[in-house]
Amino acid sequence: MSSIKRQQRSLASSSDASKRSKREWIEGAVALKRERFELAGALFDCCDDDELTLQEVQDKLTAYLGLSEQVKEERVNVDTAE
C-alpha cells in the first residue's frame, strides 16, 4: 500500500511540476516553436495566476491559430474576388 501512495504522490508532483503560469508559457514560447504574441493571444482569457499544463496550452494554441487561419482565408478570398 505504501508503494502505491508513493507512486500517486510522485505522479501528483510531476503533474504539478509540468504546470506553468501564463507569463512563463509566453516567455518560453520558443520551446513550443511559436512566437510570444501567438501564445499571448491564445492565453488571453487566462488569469496571470492560472497554472496551465502543456496540453492545455497546446489546445488553446490550436484553437486560436485555427480561428486566425480561417479569418485569414476569408480575407484572402474576399480580396481575390475583386
N, C-alpha and C positions, 0 to 999 in steps of 0.2 A: 504494500500500500504506500509506503513512503517513497518508493521509486516512482510511482505514478504521480504523486504530488510534486515531486521534484521536476518531472517532465512537464507537468502542467505549468509550474512556475517558470521554467525556462522558456516555454512557448509564450507565455504571457509577457515575459520580459523582452523576448526577441521581437514580439509584435509591437511593444512599446518603443523599442529602440528604432524600429523602422518608421515610426511616425515622426513627422517634422511639422514645424509651423509654416504658415503661409509664406512668411518672409524667407525662411530657409529654403523652401522649394523654389521661390523666384530667384534667389541668389544662386542656387545650384542648377539653373536651367541648362547649363552646358552639359551636365551629366545625362540629361534627357534628350540631348541634341535638339534643343529648342531655344528660341530667343526669350529673354526675360519678359518682354511685352506679351508674348503668347501665353506664358504661364500667368501673368498678372490678369490678362483678360479671362482666362479660364477659371481663375480662382477669385474673381471679383465679388462673388456672393458669399465668400467665406470670411469669417471674422479673423482678425490678426492672431487671436489666441487659439484658433482651431488647430488641432493636431490631425494631420492627414496622412494616410498611408500612400504608398506608391500607386496602388491600384486605384484608389480614389482620385488621385491627381491625374493618372492616365485616362480614366473615364471622363473626367471633366474636360481634359485637354482634347480628347477625341470629339466630344460633343461640341466644344467651342470651335475647333478647327473645321469640323464638318459643316457647321452653320455658316461660318465665314466663307467656305468654299462654295456653298450654294448661292450665297449672295453675290459672290464674285462672278459665278457662271451666269446668273440672271443679268448682271450689269453688262457682261460681255455680249450676251445675246441681244440686249436692247441696243447697245452701241453698234453692233454689226448689222442691225436691221435698217439702219439709216442709209 
